[in-house]
Amino acid sequence: MPTHTASRPAVTPVPPQPTRSAPGSAAHPHAVLSEAVTAPLAGGGEIGYAALDYAASAPVLRRVWEEVAAYAPYYGSVHRGTGHLSRLSTELFERSRATVAAFLDCRADDRLLFTRSTTDSLNLLAAALPAGTRVFVFETEHHAALLPWAHHGHPVHHLPAPADPEGAVRAAEEALAEAPEGPKLLCVTGASNVTGELWPVRRLAAAAHRHGARIVLDAAQLVPHRAVSVAELDVDWVAFSGHKLYAPFGAGVLAGRADWLDAAAPYLAGGGATRVVARDRSGGLRVSWAEGEARHEAGSPNVIGALAVAAACRALTDGGGYPALVARETELLTRLRAGLAALPGVTELSLFGADAERVAVVSFTVEGWESGELATVLSERYGIGVRSGMFCAQPLVRRLLDADDGSQDCGGTLRALRASFGAGTPREHVDRLVGALATLALPGTGRSTTRPDHVRP
């Protein structure tokens, strides 16, 4: 995996990492910090907080926090510094890059850039596309994957929502086959942030490549729940966010093919992205830009964010790795979906159908309840945290709610509830949600109202 082009002399080894403990201990790699958090109840008292909003931001893995805490005394400026802490921080930053590249099974000549988020990663890629690149994106995408392309001046073909994975492949194949010659990019999600349904990424990548297109995978909701191999899926780029991968501190990742990134103007102009800045004969500035990852990582890198992402990658591959996580999440997901299906007036949202494979993300509506108010009641009466709204995927939610009429209203019925979970989620949290909804969904308990002012869409 190529590293930053700055010279990096040998340094003292990084601070020792926390001891890895056996499953069941406080330091188990999949334990989360929020386990002991309590929430106040409207009637008085407190209850253990049931965090069921992982799809927005996952709780922090205890091991991630411990690794950050172990490094914090050694924090220093990254790259170009010759002092002890600067050299130490540089080594740790680049080691984190290599860790994440290995976690994603990147190809040897891929670039791996640290960004602020998935949104930032996809905007960076949009800015780096060759002029005139035609972008193909399903209308079902999160806004982070739906909006950057036109914003950066590329022609966009919006593919309609498919009824099943096979329909997604057919739609992409047909659209790409009809596209004129020139650079093309297909943007797809790995798992829906609304329904949790898995998309046929490998087949979509094959379809794209058959027609001379490249493909970028939005893995924000996939990588916390499934192992992602860039090489196996044969995607050209992958993007994800640390805050959905149990890693705080505002870091994201864009990894993939080097050529378009290397040929593009720097994403940000500033220190770190330059090799030479000098006055020319006319009195202006002559700038020679850096190569490699440094070209698109101007400014002081978020070394703690990069470390947190790398620590999460290590934690998720320890302690039984993804097979153990998938088995645990599948058991809880089956329990939740069965509980919801048994409740009157509760409707789960799905694009591909009830039997489609999915990760631990479930969106639903409850008859007689405005979702924002119901989410508030779940929090204040039961200590349950879920998400209410359109989940930054408005075209998809409108379609799933049969409200795709161009309405600008983001309140009232154009909203749903979403429960999502993962590592560290106890069975009791799922059962508490189902039990609360069993009470609240009874006839006469709901209140169809307009959106409360304090609840945001």
C-alpha positions in Angstrom: 0.0 0.0 0.0 1.6 3.3 -1.0 2.2 5.7 1.9 2.6 9.4 2.2 5.5 10.8 0.2 7.0 12.7 3.0 10.3 11.4 4.3 9.8 9.4 7.5 12.9 8.5 9.5 13.0 5.6 11.9 11.2 6.3 15.1 10.7 4.9 18.6 7.9 2.3 18.5 4.4 3.6 19.1 2.9 3.5 22.6 2.0 0.0 23.6 -1.6 -1.1 22.7 -4.1 -2.2 25.4 -4.0 -5.8 26.4 -6.5 -7.9 24.5 -8.8 -9.6 27.0 -10.9 -12.7 26.8 -14.6 -12.5 25.7 -16.9 -11.3 28.5 -14.3 -9.0 30.0 -14.6 -5.2 30.0 -11.8 -4.9 27.4 -13.3 -7.5 25.0 -12.8 -6.0 21.5 -16.5 -5.8 20.8 -17.5 -4.1 24.1 -18.9 -0.5 23.7 -18.5 2.4 26.1 -22.2 3.1 26.2 -23.0 -0.1 28.1 -23.3 1.7 31.4 -25.1 4.9 30.2 -28.5 5.6 31.8 -31.3 7.8 30.4 -33.7 10.0 32.4 -37.4 9.1 32.3 -40.2 11.6 32.0 -41.9 10.2 35.1 -38.7 10.3 37.2 -35.8 7.9 37.6 -33.4 6.5 35.1 -33.0 3.4 33.0 -30.2 1.8 31.1 -30.1 3.5 27.7 -31.1 1.3 24.8 -28.9 2.6 22.0 -30.7 1.6 18.8 -29.4 4.3 16.4 -26.2 2.7 15.2 -26.9 3.6 11.6 -26.5 7.2 12.4 -23.5 6.9 14.7 -22.4 3.7 16.3 -21.2 3.8 20.0 -17.5 3.8 20.6 -15.8 0.5 21.0 -14.1 0.4 24.4 -11.0 -0.9 22.8 -10.9 2.1 20.3 -11.2 4.5 23.2 -8.4 2.7 25.1 -6.0 2.9 22.1 -6.7 6.6 21.6 -6.1 7.2 25.3 -2.8 5.3 25.1 -1.7 7.5 22.2 -3.0 10.9 23.5 0.2 11.8 25.5 2.3 11.3 22.4 0.1 13.4 20.1 2.1 15.6 17.7 2.1 17.2 14.3 2.0 14.8 11.4 4.6 14.8 8.6 7.8 16.9 8.0 8.5 17.3 11.7 11.8 16.0 13.1 10.9 16.2 16.8 10.2 13.0 18.7 6.4 13.4 19.0 6.0 14.5 15.4 8.0 11.5 14.1 6.0 9.2 16.4 2.7 10.6 15.3 3.7 10.4 11.6 4.6 6.7 12.1 1.3 6.0 13.8 -0.7 7.9 11.1 0.9 5.9 8.3 0.6 2.7 10.2 -3.1 3.4 10.6 -3.3 3.9 6.8 -1.7 0.5 6.2 -4.0 -1.1 8.8 -7.2 0.2 7.1 -5.9 -0.8 3.6 -5.3 -4.4 4.9 -8.8 -4.4 6.5 -10.3 -3.5 3.2 -8.1 -5.9 1.3 -7.0 -3.1 -1.0 -4.9 -3.8 -4.1 -1.1 -3.1 -3.9 -1.3 0.0 -6.0 -4.5 1.5 -4.5 -4.5 4.9 -2.7 -6.1 5.2 0.7 -7.0 8.7 1.8 -8.2 9.8 5.2 -11.1 12.2 4.9 -13.8 13.6 7.2 -16.6 11.3 6.4 -18.3 9.2 3.6 -19.8 12.5 2.3 -16.4 14.1 2.2 -14.9 11.0 0.5 -17.5 10.9 -2.3 -17.2 14.7 -2.8 -13.4 14.2 -3.1 -13.9 11.5 -5.7 -16.5 13.7 -7.6 -14.0 16.5 -7.7 -11.4 14.1 -9.1 -13.4 12.6 -11.9 -12.3 13.4 -15.4 -14.2 16.2 -17.1 -17.4 14.9 -18.6 -17.6 11.7 -16.6 -21.2 10.4 -16.7 -22.3 9.2 -13.3 -25.0 6.5 -12.9 -26.6 6.4 -9.4 -29.8 4.8 -8.1 -32.4 7.2 -6.6 -32.4 5.0 -3.5 -29.0 6.2 -2.4 -28.2 8.2 0.7 -27.8 11.9 -0.1 -24.1 11.5 0.4 -23.9 9.3 -2.6 -26.8 10.9 -4.5 -25.8 14.5 -4.6 -22.0 15.2 -5.0 -21.8 14.3 -8.7 -24.1 17.1 -10.1 -22.7 19.5 -7.5 -19.3 19.0 -9.1 -20.6 19.5 -12.6 -20.9 15.9 -13.9 -23.9 14.7 -15.9 -25.9 12.3 -13.8 -28.3 9.5 -14.8 -30.6 8.6 -11.9 -31.6 5.0 -12.0 -35.1 4.1 -10.7 -35.5 2.1 -7.5 -35.3 -1.6 -8.4 -37.8 -4.2 -7.1 -35.1 -6.8 -6.4 -31.3 -7.2 -6.7 -31.7 -8.7 -10.1 -33.6 -5.7 -11.2 -30.7 -3.5 -9.9 -28.2 -5.3 -12.1 -30.5 -5.2 -15.2 -31.1 -1.4 -14.7 -27.4 -0.7 -14.4 -26.5 -2.9 -17.3 -29.1 -1.3 -19.6 -28.2 2.2 -18.7 -24.5 1.7 -19.1 -25.0 -0.1 -22.4 -26.8 2.9 -23.9 -24.4 5.5 -22.6 -22.1 7.2 -25.1 -18.4 6.7 -25.1 -16.4 8.4 -22.5 -15.6 8.0 -18.8 -18.4 6.5 -16.7 -18.9 5.8 -13.0 -21.6 3.7 -11.3 -22.2 4.6 -7.6 -23.9 2.0 -5.4 -24.6 1.3 -1.8 -23.5 -1.9 -0.1 -26.4 -1.9 2.4 -29.3 0.5 2.6 -29.3 2.9 5.5 -33.1 2.8 5.4 -34.0 -0.9 5.0 -30.7 -2.6 5.7 -31.0 -4.6 2.5 -27.8 -5.8 0.9 -27.1 -4.8 -2.7 -25.5 -7.1 -5.3 -22.2 -5.2 -5.3 -20.1 -7.8 -7.0 -22.6 -8.3 -9.9 -23.0 -4.5 -10.3 -19.2 -4.2 -10.4 -19.0 -6.8 -13.2 -21.8 -5.1 -15.1 -20.0 -1.7 -14.8 -16.7 -3.2 -16.0 -18.4 -5.0 -18.9 -19.4 -1.6 -20.3 -16.2 0.3 -19.6 -17.4 2.0 -16.5 -15.9 2.2 -13.0 -17.8 1.7 -9.7 -17.6 3.3 -6.3 -19.1 1.5 -3.3 -20.7 3.5 -0.5 -19.9 1.1 2.3 -21.0 3.3 5.2 -23.7 0.9 6.3 -22.0 -2.3 5.1 -18.6 -2.2 6.7 -19.8 -2.1 10.3 -21.7 -5.4 9.7 -19.8 -7.3 6.9 -16.2 -7.8 5.9 -15.5 -5.7 2.7 -12.8 -6.8 0.3 -12.0 -4.3 -2.5 -10.2 -7.0 -4.4 -12.9 -9.6 -4.1 -15.8 -7.3 -4.9 -13.7 -5.8 -7.7 -14.9 -2.2 -7.0 -12.7 0.7 -8.1 -13.3 2.7 -4.9 -14.8 2.3 -1.5 -15.9 5.0 0.9 -17.0 4.8 4.6 -17.1 6.8 7.8 -15.4 6.1 11.1 -18.4 7.2 13.2 -20.4 4.3 11.8 -17.6 1.9 12.5 -17.4 2.5 16.3 -14.7 5.1 15.8 -15.3 8.8 16.9 -13.2 11.9 16.0 -14.5 12.6 12.5 -12.5 10.5 10.1 -13.6 8.9 6.9 -11.9 6.8 4.2 -11.7 6.8 0.4 -9.7 3.9 -1.0 -9.2 2.7 -4.6 -7.7 3.3 -8.0 -4.8 5.8 -8.1 -4.9 7.1 -11.7 -7.9 9.5 -11.6 -6.9 10.7 -8.1 -3.3 11.3 -9.1 -4.3 13.2 -12.3 -6.8 15.4 -10.5 -6.1 18.8 -9.0 -5.8 18.6 -5.2 -9.1 18.4 -3.4 -7.9 21.2 -1.0 -5.2 23.7 -1.7 -2.8 24.2 1.2 0.0 22.9 3.3 0.9 19.3 3.0 -0.5 19.1 -0.6 2.5 21.0 -2.0 6.0 20.1 -3.0 7.2 23.6 -4.1 5.6 27.0 -3.8 7.7 29.9 -5.2 7.2 33.3 -6.9 7.5 33.3 -10.6 8.9 36.0 -12.8 5.5 37.8 -13.1 5.2 38.0 -9.3 2.6 35.3 -9.0 3.0 31.9 -7.4 4.3 28.7 -9.0 3.0 25.6 -7.3 4.2 22.0 -7.7 1.7 19.7 -6.0 2.5 16.6 -4.1 1.9 13.1 -5.4 0.3 10.1 -3.7 -2.1 10.4 -0.7 -0.5 13.8 0.3 -2.0 15.4 -2.9 -5.5 15.2 -1.4 -4.8 15.5 2.3 -3.9 19.2 2.7 -3.8 20.6 6.2 -2.9 18.9 9.5 -4.3 15.3 9.2 -6.7 14.0 11.8 -4.3 11.6 13.3 -6.5 10.7 16.2 -9.4 10.0 13.8 -7.2 7.8 11.6 -6.0 5.9 14.7 -9.6 5.4 15.9 -10.6 4.0 12.5 -7.6 1.7 12.5 -8.3 0.6 16.0 -11.9 -0.2 15.1 -10.7 -2.2 12.1 -8.4 -4.3 14.4 -11.2 -4.8 17.0 -13.7 -6.0 14.4 -11.3 -8.6 13.1 -10.5 -9.9 16.6 -12.7 -11.7 19.1 -14.1 -14.0 16.5 -14.2 -11.4 13.8 -17.1 -10.7 11.5 -18.5 -14.3 11.6 -19.2 -13.8 15.3 -20.7 -10.4 14.7 -22.9 -11.5 11.9 -24.2 -14.5 13.9 -25.0 -12.3 16.9 -26.7 -9.5 14.7 -28.7 -12.1 12.7 -30.1 -13.5 15.9 -31.2 -10.1 17.2 -32.4 -9.0 13.8 -34.6 -12.1 13.4 -36.0 -11.4 16.9 -36.8 -7.8 16.2 -38.4 -8.4 12.8 -40.5 -11.2 14.2 -41.6 -9.0 17.1 -42.6 -6.1 14.8 -44.4 -8.4 12.4 -46.6 -9.6 15.3 -47.8 -6.1 16.2 -51.0 -4.6 14.8 -50.5 -1.5 12.6 -46.7 -1.9 12.4 -45.3 -2.0 8.8 -41.7 -2.7 8.0 -40.3 -0.8 5.0 -38.6 -2.9 2.4 -37.5 -2.5 -1.2 -36.5 -6.0 -2.1 -39.1 -7.9 0.0 -39.2 -9.6 3.4 -36.8 -12.4 2.5 -34.0 -10.2 1.2 -30.7 -10.5 3.1 -30.0 -7.5 5.2 -27.9 -6.0 8.0 -29.2 -4.8 11.4 -31.1 -1.8 10.2 -34.9 -1.8 10.2 -37.3 1.0 9.3 -41.0 0.9 10.0 -44.2 2.9 10.6 -46.8 2.6 13.3 -50.4 3.3 12.4 -51.8 6.2 14.3 -48.5 7.7 15.3 -46.4 10.4 13.8 -42.9 9.0 13.9 -41.2 12.0 15.4 -43.6 12.0 18.4 -43.3 8.2 18.8 -39.6 8.4 18.8 -39.8 11.0 21.6 -42.2 8.9 23.6 -39.9 5.9 23.3 -37.0 8.0 24.6 -38.8 9.7 27.4 -40.9 6.8 28.7 -38.6 3.8 27.9 -35.1 5.1 27.5 -34.9 3.9 23.9 -33.0 5.8 21.2 -34.2 5.3 17.7 -34.2 7.6 14.6 -37.2 9.3 13.1 -37.4 11.0 9.7 -36.3 10.3 6.2 -32.7 9.3 7.0 -31.0 11.5 4.4 -32.5 9.3 1.7 -35.7 11.2 0.9 -36.4 9.7 -2.6 -36.2 6.2 -1.2 -38.4 6.9 1.8 -40.9 8.7 -0.3 -41.2 5.7 -2.5 -41.4 3.2 0.4 -44.2 5.3 1.9 -46.0 5.7 -1.4 -45.6 9.4 -1.2 -43.3 10.0 -4.2 -45.5 12.9 -5.4 -43.0 15.7 -5.3 -44.3 17.0 -2.0 -41.9 19.2 -0.1 -43.4 18.2 3.3 -40.8 16.4 5.4 -43.2 16.0 8.4 -46.4 14.2 9.1 -46.7 10.9 7.2 -43.5 11.4 5.2 -41.4 10.0 8.1 -40.6 6.6 9.5 -38.9 5.1 12.5 -35.5 3.3 12.2 -34.0 0.9 14.7 -30.4 -0.2 14.1 -27.8 -2.0 16.2 -24.6 -4.0 16.1 -21.6 -4.8 18.3 -22.5 -4.6 22.0 -26.3 -4.6 21.6 -27.9 -6.8 24.3 -31.0 -8.8 23.6 -32.8 -6.8 26.3 -32.6 -3.6 24.2 -34.4 -5.3 21.3 -37.0 -6.8 23.5 -37.6 -3.5 25.3 -38.3 -1.8 21.9 -40.8 -4.6 20.9 -42.5 -4.5 24.3 -42.8 -0.7 24.2 -44.3 -0.8 20.7 -46.7 -3.6 21.7 -48.1 -1.1 24.3 -48.0 2.0 22.2 -49.5 0.3 19.1 -52.7 -0.7 20.9 -55.8 1.0 19.4 -56.4 4.4 20.9 -52.8 4.9 22.2 -51.5 6.7 19.1 -51.7 10.4 18.3 -51.6 11.4 14.6 -50.2 14.9 14.9 -48.0 17.3 13.0 -44.3 17.2 13.6 -43.3 18.5 17.0 -41.1 21.6 16.7 -38.2 20.0 18.6 -37.9 17.0 16.3 -35.9 17.5 13.2 -36.6 15.6 9.9 
